Amino acid sequence: MESIFHEKQEGSLCAQHCLNNLLQGEYFSPVELSSIAEQLDEEERMRMAEGGVQTEEYRTFLQQPSGNMDDSGFFSIQVISNALGVWGLEIVLFNSREYQQLQIDPIHEKAFICNYKEHWFTVRKLGQQWFNLNSLLTGPELISDTYLALFLAQLQQEGYSIFVIRGSLPECEADQILRIMRVEQQQRPKLIGEDEAQRMSVQQVSDPGHTADEVLLDEDEEELRKALALSRQGMEVEDEEADLRRAIQLSMQGSKLSPPLTTAALLVERRTAGPNPTSDGPSAPVTDALNALDPTSLWE
């Protein structure tokens, strides 16, 4: 797959990508295609001028934008046809009556170029295998021989115009390599930006008012808050245990026994009943718990 030339989408230069992916190299630039388009515009102007430069039709023609290119990078089928003519290649409409009468199996052709709503892409045979070289994909897509006819039929149903490439394509490294070996594709390429679009879609569903980074930041902050809360709970438990040990230690000194016992009992009550105990003194279960304590364990 690495040997296959695959030019990815930049702006609206799909016609350039289509041609270069077909020819398997950087054969055409926007400047060169623009030059072909300007030449076609001039030829059209000269034909219109033959009817008279003072006619309404001619003046209207001059006011109209070019039909062969625009500022976005779009180029017409005439530009593509002329560009291919430089390499001795011709295009034939796939669903034309003349071509259909030939009854040629698509797998016996060399390449196709497809167009829909000003987007162009190439389907080409390299070695013994077919590849979808759409510039909107992250890489070449392998098409089996059995699926090729179905793929082209599906494109036609979706409104694509398909053109057959006739003539000898330039030699390329990928074609030479794939003549002696076949490739397998475990995972089909995705559309460029598909992963990002899915990520943004999930983000908008979860929180339409936040960016993905903000959502991740909010999640981090929430985890931090939970960690701090657990930490504070642990500190409170440790403080209670320390207070309990100190209170019982004082109670074992022999003098002023009652107040320390009361304090110790209250601490046990806190641990037994939870926060905000409702009674002022130890309950019977708490007193039993105190009596059951082994004082010597407090100094271990």
LUMVEXFI-446730 format. One record per residue (C-alpha): residue in one letter; x, y, z; residue number from 0. Coordinates in Angstrom, 3 decimals. Example, Ala and Ser with C-alpha at 12.3 -4.5 7.8 and 13.67 -1.06 7.14 Angstrom:
<pts>
+------+----------+----------+----------+-----+
: code :     east :    north :       up : pos :
+------+----------+----------+----------+-----+
:    a :   12.300 :   -4.500 :    7.800 :   0 :
:    s :   13.670 :   -1.060 :    7.140 :   1 :
+------+----------+----------+----------+-----+
</pts>
This chain:
<pts>
+------+----------+----------+----------+-----+
: code :     east :    north :       up : pos :
+------+----------+----------+----------+-----+
:    m :    0.000 :    0.000 :    0.000 :   0 :
:    e :    2.902 :    2.352 :    0.725 :   1 :
:    s :    3.880 :    2.391 :   -2.944 :   2 :
:    i :    0.465 :    3.708 :   -4.025 :   3 :
:    f :    0.406 :    7.456 :   -4.622 :   4 :
:    h :   -2.591 :    8.935 :   -2.836 :   5 :
:    e :   -3.039 :   12.702 :   -2.762 :   6 :
:    k :   -5.393 :   13.761 :    0.050 :   7 :
:    q :   -7.924 :   16.563 :   -0.111 :   8 :
:    e :   -6.745 :   20.163 :    0.200 :   9 :
:    g :   -9.357 :   22.870 :   -0.152 :  10 :
:    s :  -11.486 :   22.205 :   -3.242 :  11 :
:    l :   -8.653 :   20.903 :   -5.429 :  12 :
:    c :  -10.309 :   17.523 :   -5.990 :  13 :
:    a :   -9.789 :   17.702 :   -9.783 :  14 :
:    q :   -6.044 :   18.039 :   -9.244 :  15 :
:    h :   -6.077 :   15.169 :   -6.721 :  16 :
:    c :   -8.154 :   13.053 :   -9.099 :  17 :
:    l :   -5.688 :   13.531 :  -11.964 :  18 :
:    n :   -2.567 :   12.982 :   -9.866 :  19 :
:    n :   -4.011 :    9.878 :   -8.190 :  20 :
:    l :   -4.952 :    8.555 :  -11.622 :  21 :
:    l :   -1.481 :    9.178 :  -13.065 :  22 :
:    q :    0.206 :    8.160 :   -9.769 :  23 :
:    g :    2.351 :   11.220 :   -9.266 :  24 :
:    e :    2.436 :   14.994 :   -8.919 :  25 :
:    y :    1.700 :   15.598 :  -12.591 :  26 :
:    f :   -0.533 :   18.664 :  -12.290 :  27 :
:    s :   -0.598 :   21.708 :  -10.036 :  28 :
:    p :   -3.387 :   24.281 :   -9.574 :  29 :
:    v :   -1.383 :   26.739 :  -11.670 :  30 :
:    e :   -1.143 :   24.343 :  -14.607 :  31 :
:    l :   -4.835 :   23.463 :  -14.454 :  32 :
:    s :   -5.719 :   27.157 :  -14.216 :  33 :
:    s :   -3.670 :   27.768 :  -17.347 :  34 :
:    i :   -5.650 :   25.094 :  -19.206 :  35 :
:    a :   -8.917 :   26.614 :  -17.937 :  36 :
:    e :   -7.887 :   30.098 :  -19.105 :  37 :
:    q :   -6.999 :   28.713 :  -22.512 :  38 :
:    l :  -10.437 :   27.093 :  -22.760 :  39 :
:    d :  -12.084 :   30.351 :  -21.682 :  40 :
:    e :  -10.225 :   32.203 :  -24.409 :  41 :
:    e :  -11.243 :   29.655 :  -27.039 :  42 :
:    e :  -14.881 :   30.010 :  -25.966 :  43 :
:    r :  -14.603 :   33.802 :  -26.094 :  44 :
:    m :  -13.219 :   33.687 :  -29.621 :  45 :
:    r :  -16.066 :   31.447 :  -30.771 :  46 :
:    m :  -18.602 :   33.819 :  -29.244 :  47 :
:    a :  -16.870 :   36.778 :  -30.904 :  48 :
:    e :  -17.393 :   35.212 :  -34.313 :  49 :
:    g :  -21.047 :   36.217 :  -34.039 :  50 :
:    g :  -20.065 :   39.845 :  -33.407 :  51 :
:    v :  -18.490 :   41.572 :  -30.421 :  52 :
:    q :  -21.367 :   44.054 :  -30.237 :  53 :
:    t :  -24.078 :   41.448 :  -29.806 :  54 :
:    e :  -26.027 :   41.043 :  -26.582 :  55 :
:    e :  -24.959 :   37.413 :  -26.388 :  56 :
:    y :  -21.269 :   38.339 :  -26.494 :  57 :
:    r :  -21.606 :   41.062 :  -23.842 :  58 :
:    t :  -23.539 :   38.672 :  -21.611 :  59 :
:    f :  -20.834 :   36.033 :  -22.089 :  60 :
:    l :  -18.119 :   38.461 :  -20.988 :  61 :
:    q :  -20.017 :   39.286 :  -17.797 :  62 :
:    q :  -20.379 :   35.664 :  -16.773 :  63 :
:    p :  -17.741 :   33.934 :  -14.609 :  64 :
:    s :  -15.581 :   31.190 :  -16.064 :  65 :
:    g :  -17.328 :   27.890 :  -16.586 :  66 :
:    n :  -14.024 :   26.023 :  -16.425 :  67 :
:    m :  -12.769 :   27.035 :  -12.976 :  68 :
:    d :  -13.615 :   29.125 :   -9.945 :  69 :
:    d :  -11.810 :   30.646 :   -6.979 :  70 :
:    s :  -12.420 :   27.597 :   -4.787 :  71 :
:    g :  -10.251 :   25.350 :   -6.970 :  72 :
:    f :  -12.986 :   23.638 :   -8.981 :  73 :
:    f :  -12.140 :   22.631 :  -12.566 :  74 :
:    s :  -14.583 :   21.456 :  -15.222 :  75 :
:    i :  -14.659 :   18.176 :  -17.102 :  76 :
:    q :  -13.267 :   20.063 :  -20.113 :  77 :
:    v :  -10.164 :   21.009 :  -18.107 :  78 :
:    i :   -9.715 :   17.422 :  -16.943 :  79 :
:    s :  -10.205 :   16.091 :  -20.464 :  80 :
:    n :   -7.612 :   18.493 :  -21.883 :  81 :
:    a :   -5.171 :   17.692 :  -19.079 :  82 :
:    l :   -5.474 :   13.973 :  -19.812 :  83 :
:    g :   -5.078 :   14.677 :  -23.517 :  84 :
:    v :   -1.528 :   15.844 :  -22.780 :  85 :
:    w :   -0.763 :   12.212 :  -21.879 :  86 :
:    g :   -2.665 :   10.737 :  -24.802 :  87 :
:    l :   -5.612 :    9.702 :  -22.635 :  88 :
:    e :   -9.299 :   10.027 :  -23.437 :  89 :
:    i :  -12.464 :    9.800 :  -21.358 :  90 :
:    v :  -15.687 :    8.028 :  -22.340 :  91 :
:    l :  -18.964 :    8.379 :  -20.476 :  92 :
:    f :  -19.557 :    5.042 :  -18.745 :  93 :
:    n :  -23.342 :    4.963 :  -19.136 :  94 :
:    s :  -23.389 :    6.282 :  -22.693 :  95 :
:    r :  -25.181 :    4.163 :  -25.275 :  96 :
:    e :  -22.015 :    3.743 :  -27.323 :  97 :
:    y :  -20.035 :    2.363 :  -24.387 :  98 :
:    q :  -22.812 :    0.165 :  -23.033 :  99 :
:    q :  -23.200 :   -1.454 :  -26.450 : 100 :
:    l :  -19.603 :   -2.670 :  -26.139 : 101 :
:    q :  -20.634 :   -4.749 :  -23.102 : 102 :
:    i :  -17.209 :   -4.546 :  -21.520 : 103 :
:    d :  -16.804 :   -5.978 :  -18.019 : 104 :
:    p :  -15.523 :   -3.120 :  -15.807 : 105 :
:    i :  -12.704 :   -5.298 :  -14.426 : 106 :
:    h :  -11.129 :   -5.307 :  -17.902 : 107 :
:    e :  -10.778 :   -1.523 :  -17.907 : 108 :
:    k :   -7.816 :    0.397 :  -16.485 : 109 :
:    a :   -9.392 :    3.249 :  -14.564 : 110 :
:    f :  -12.459 :    5.397 :  -14.003 : 111 :
:    i :  -12.919 :    8.963 :  -12.831 : 112 :
:    c :  -16.120 :    9.857 :  -11.008 : 113 :
:    n :  -17.846 :   13.175 :  -10.418 : 114 :
:    y :  -20.691 :   14.301 :   -8.186 : 115 :
:    k :  -21.507 :   17.888 :   -7.212 : 116 :
:    e :  -18.088 :   19.200 :   -8.255 : 117 :
:    h :  -16.142 :   16.448 :   -6.480 : 118 :
:    w :  -13.822 :   14.289 :   -8.570 : 119 :
:    f :  -12.064 :   11.068 :   -7.614 : 120 :
:    t :  -10.283 :    8.145 :   -9.267 : 121 :
:    v :  -10.883 :    4.404 :   -9.238 : 122 :
:    r :   -7.869 :    2.667 :  -10.753 : 123 :
:    k :   -6.449 :   -0.775 :  -11.349 : 124 :
:    l :   -2.911 :   -1.249 :  -10.043 : 125 :
:    g :   -1.331 :   -4.583 :  -10.840 : 126 :
:    q :   -4.229 :   -7.035 :  -10.637 : 127 :
:    q :   -6.282 :   -5.174 :   -8.032 : 128 :
:    w :   -8.648 :   -2.216 :   -7.988 : 129 :
:    f :   -8.406 :    0.746 :   -5.625 : 130 :
:    n :  -10.648 :    3.637 :   -4.717 : 131 :
:    l :   -8.264 :    6.621 :   -4.630 : 132 :
:    n :  -10.788 :    9.178 :   -3.406 : 133 :
:    s :   -8.884 :   12.142 :   -1.960 : 134 :
:    l :  -11.460 :   12.376 :    0.841 : 135 :
:    l :  -10.252 :    9.038 :    2.247 : 136 :
:    t :   -7.349 :    8.654 :    4.650 : 137 :
:    g :   -5.761 :    6.150 :    2.252 : 138 :
:    p :   -6.393 :    3.894 :   -0.774 : 139 :
:    e :   -9.381 :    1.566 :   -0.465 : 140 :
:    l :   -9.073 :   -1.932 :   -1.920 : 141 :
:    i :  -11.999 :   -2.984 :   -4.144 : 142 :
:    s :  -12.432 :   -6.638 :   -5.082 : 143 :
:    d :  -13.164 :   -7.640 :   -8.678 : 144 :
:    t :  -16.573 :   -8.973 :   -7.669 : 145 :
:    y :  -17.462 :   -5.736 :   -5.889 : 146 :
:    l :  -16.255 :   -3.334 :   -8.613 : 147 :
:    a :  -19.378 :   -3.519 :  -10.807 : 148 :
:    l :  -21.615 :   -3.170 :   -7.746 : 149 :
:    f :  -19.557 :   -0.207 :   -6.545 : 150 :
:    l :  -19.908 :    1.602 :   -9.876 : 151 :
:    a :  -23.637 :    0.836 :  -10.015 : 152 :
:    q :  -24.046 :    2.250 :   -6.520 : 153 :
:    l :  -22.244 :    5.443 :   -7.548 : 154 :
:    q :  -24.569 :    5.820 :  -10.519 : 155 :
:    q :  -27.616 :    5.432 :   -8.287 : 156 :
:    e :  -26.235 :    8.168 :   -6.038 : 157 :
:    g :  -26.003 :   10.514 :   -9.026 : 158 :
:    y :  -22.334 :   10.225 :   -9.965 : 159 :
:    s :  -21.129 :   10.690 :  -13.525 : 160 :
:    i :  -18.557 :    8.005 :  -14.339 : 161 :
:    f :  -15.986 :    8.229 :  -17.123 : 162 :
:    v :  -13.837 :    5.396 :  -18.479 : 163 :
:    i :  -10.156 :    6.171 :  -19.080 : 164 :
:    r :   -8.884 :    5.041 :  -22.479 : 165 :
:    g :   -5.222 :    4.987 :  -23.480 : 166 :
:    s :   -1.919 :    3.942 :  -21.930 : 167 :
:    l :   -1.373 :    5.249 :  -18.415 : 168 :
:    p :    2.184 :    6.239 :  -17.415 : 169 :
:    e :    4.248 :    3.534 :  -15.725 : 170 :
:    c :    4.303 :    3.776 :  -11.946 : 171 :
:    e :    5.993 :    1.993 :   -9.063 : 172 :
:    a :    2.751 :    0.755 :   -7.495 : 173 :
:    d :    1.634 :   -0.907 :  -10.728 : 174 :
:    q :    4.986 :   -2.667 :  -11.108 : 175 :
:    i :    4.976 :   -3.962 :   -7.525 : 176 :
:    l :    1.352 :   -5.075 :   -7.531 : 177 :
:    r :    1.840 :   -7.037 :  -10.737 : 178 :
:    i :    3.974 :   -9.539 :   -8.831 : 179 :
:    m :    2.207 :   -9.452 :   -5.468 : 180 :
:    r :   -1.271 :   -8.893 :   -4.123 : 181 :
:    v :   -2.161 :   -6.864 :   -1.063 : 182 :
:    e :   -4.755 :   -7.436 :    1.624 : 183 :
:    q :   -6.536 :   -4.732 :    3.574 : 184 :
:    q :   -7.600 :   -5.582 :    7.122 : 185 :
:    q :   -9.272 :   -2.252 :    7.811 : 186 :
:    r :  -10.882 :    0.083 :    5.313 : 187 :
:    p :   -9.771 :    3.722 :    5.350 : 188 :
:    k :  -12.077 :    6.299 :    6.884 : 189 :
:    l :  -13.186 :    9.623 :    5.530 : 190 :
:    i :  -10.802 :   12.420 :    6.452 : 191 :
:    g :  -12.022 :   14.043 :    9.660 : 192 :
:    e :  -14.458 :   11.223 :   10.473 : 193 :
:    d :  -12.868 :   10.498 :   13.874 : 194 :
:    e :  -12.882 :   14.177 :   14.786 : 195 :
:    a :  -16.508 :   14.512 :   13.682 : 196 :
:    q :  -17.521 :   11.564 :   15.871 : 197 :
:    r :  -15.609 :   13.043 :   18.786 : 198 :
:    m :  -17.316 :   16.405 :   18.348 : 199 :
:    s :  -20.714 :   14.709 :   17.999 : 200 :
:    v :  -20.273 :   12.868 :   21.296 : 201 :
:    q :  -19.139 :   16.086 :   22.928 : 202 :
:    q :  -22.168 :   18.033 :   21.713 : 203 :
:    v :  -24.551 :   15.338 :   22.938 : 204 :
:    s :  -22.940 :   15.240 :   26.375 : 205 :
:    d :  -22.616 :   18.998 :   26.788 : 206 :
:    p :  -23.596 :   21.246 :   23.854 : 207 :
:    g :  -22.245 :   24.359 :   25.572 : 208 :
:    h :  -18.706 :   23.090 :   26.124 : 209 :
:    t :  -15.779 :   22.192 :   23.917 : 210 :
:    a :  -14.218 :   18.749 :   24.122 : 211 :
:    d :  -11.267 :   20.128 :   26.094 : 212 :
:    e :  -13.623 :   21.813 :   28.526 : 213 :
:    v :  -15.546 :   18.560 :   28.988 : 214 :
:    l :  -12.319 :   16.706 :   29.749 : 215 :
:    l :  -11.290 :   19.472 :   32.141 : 216 :
:    d :  -14.638 :   19.266 :   33.926 : 217 :
:    e :  -14.197 :   15.510 :   34.296 : 218 :
:    d :  -10.715 :   15.997 :   35.749 : 219 :
:    e :  -11.997 :   18.593 :   38.187 : 220 :
:    e :  -14.801 :   16.273 :   39.290 : 221 :
:    e :  -12.338 :   13.446 :   39.906 : 222 :
:    l :  -10.155 :   15.848 :   41.898 : 223 :
:    r :  -13.125 :   16.901 :   44.015 : 224 :
:    k :  -13.966 :   13.261 :   44.728 : 225 :
:    a :  -10.371 :   12.511 :   45.689 : 226 :
:    l :  -10.247 :   15.500 :   48.038 : 227 :
:    a :  -13.549 :   14.478 :   49.634 : 228 :
:    l :  -12.274 :   10.946 :   50.247 : 229 :
:    s :   -9.058 :   12.366 :   51.650 : 230 :
:    r :  -10.960 :   14.599 :   54.054 : 231 :
:    q :  -13.087 :   11.647 :   55.176 : 232 :
:    g :   -9.961 :    9.640 :   55.906 : 233 :
:    m :   -8.457 :   12.493 :   57.888 : 234 :
:    e :  -11.638 :   12.811 :   59.959 : 235 :
:    v :  -11.599 :    9.082 :   60.792 : 236 :
:    e :   -7.945 :    9.263 :   61.805 : 237 :
:    d :   -8.629 :   12.322 :   64.006 : 238 :
:    e :  -11.512 :   10.560 :   65.739 : 239 :
:    e :   -9.380 :    7.497 :   66.456 : 240 :
:    a :   -6.630 :    9.670 :   67.917 : 241 :
:    d :   -9.104 :   11.569 :   70.086 : 242 :
:    l :  -10.611 :    8.305 :   71.300 : 243 :
:    r :   -7.236 :    6.875 :   72.289 : 244 :
:    r :   -6.242 :   10.063 :   74.149 : 245 :
:    a :   -9.572 :   10.222 :   75.997 : 246 :
:    i :   -9.416 :    6.596 :   77.149 : 247 :
:    q :   -5.759 :    7.018 :   78.102 : 248 :
:    l :   -6.724 :    9.876 :   80.407 : 249 :
:    s :   -9.528 :    7.796 :   81.860 : 250 :
:    m :   -7.018 :    5.112 :   82.869 : 251 :
:    q :   -4.896 :    7.537 :   84.941 : 252 :
:    g :   -7.256 :    7.068 :   87.909 : 253 :
:    s :   -8.057 :   10.696 :   88.742 : 254 :
:    k :  -11.194 :   12.436 :   87.557 : 255 :
:    l :  -12.440 :    9.297 :   85.910 : 256 :
:    s :  -15.964 :   10.374 :   85.034 : 257 :
:    p :  -15.294 :   13.319 :   82.688 : 258 :
:    p :  -12.787 :   11.418 :   80.553 : 259 :
:    l :  -15.105 :    8.433 :   80.378 : 260 :
:    t :  -17.876 :   10.693 :   79.251 : 261 :
:    t :  -15.595 :   12.170 :   76.582 : 262 :
:    a :  -14.500 :    8.731 :   75.439 : 263 :
:    a :  -18.072 :    7.535 :   75.376 : 264 :
:    l :  -19.123 :   10.473 :   73.258 : 265 :
:    l :  -16.346 :    9.737 :   70.784 : 266 :
:    v :  -17.457 :    6.137 :   70.531 : 267 :
:    e :  -21.012 :    7.429 :   70.052 : 268 :
:    r :  -19.811 :    9.550 :   67.120 : 269 :
:    r :  -18.219 :    6.575 :   65.455 : 270 :
:    t :  -21.219 :    4.345 :   66.132 : 271 :
:    a :  -24.076 :    6.703 :   65.319 : 272 :
:    g :  -22.391 :    8.874 :   62.691 : 273 :
:    p :  -22.194 :   12.705 :   62.691 : 274 :
:    n :  -24.351 :   14.926 :   64.922 : 275 :
:    p :  -25.309 :   12.450 :   67.710 : 276 :
:    t :  -28.690 :   13.199 :   69.232 : 277 :
:    s :  -27.885 :   12.263 :   72.844 : 278 :
:    d :  -25.669 :   14.155 :   75.299 : 279 :
:    g :  -24.216 :   11.079 :   76.965 : 280 :
:    p :  -23.210 :    7.549 :   76.100 : 281 :
:    s :  -25.890 :    5.031 :   75.334 : 282 :
:    a :  -25.915 :    1.509 :   76.766 : 283 :
:    p :  -24.259 :   -0.033 :   73.673 : 284 :
:    v :  -21.511 :    2.571 :   73.853 : 285 :
:    t :  -20.886 :    1.882 :   77.539 : 286 :
:    d :  -20.690 :   -1.836 :   76.779 : 287 :
:    a :  -18.199 :   -1.102 :   74.018 : 288 :
:    l :  -16.042 :    0.904 :   76.423 : 289 :
:    n :  -16.117 :   -1.811 :   79.034 : 290 :
:    a :  -15.052 :   -4.361 :   76.424 : 291 :
:    l :  -11.967 :   -2.368 :   75.360 : 292 :
:    d :   -8.575 :   -3.730 :   76.386 : 293 :
:    p :   -6.772 :   -0.685 :   77.807 : 294 :
:    t :   -3.350 :   -2.175 :   77.104 : 295 :
:    s :   -4.090 :   -2.189 :   73.362 : 296 :
:    l :   -4.151 :    1.585 :   73.314 : 297 :
:    w :   -0.405 :    1.844 :   73.782 : 298 :
:    e :    0.648 :   -0.889 :   71.359 : 299 :
+------+----------+----------+----------+-----+
</pts>
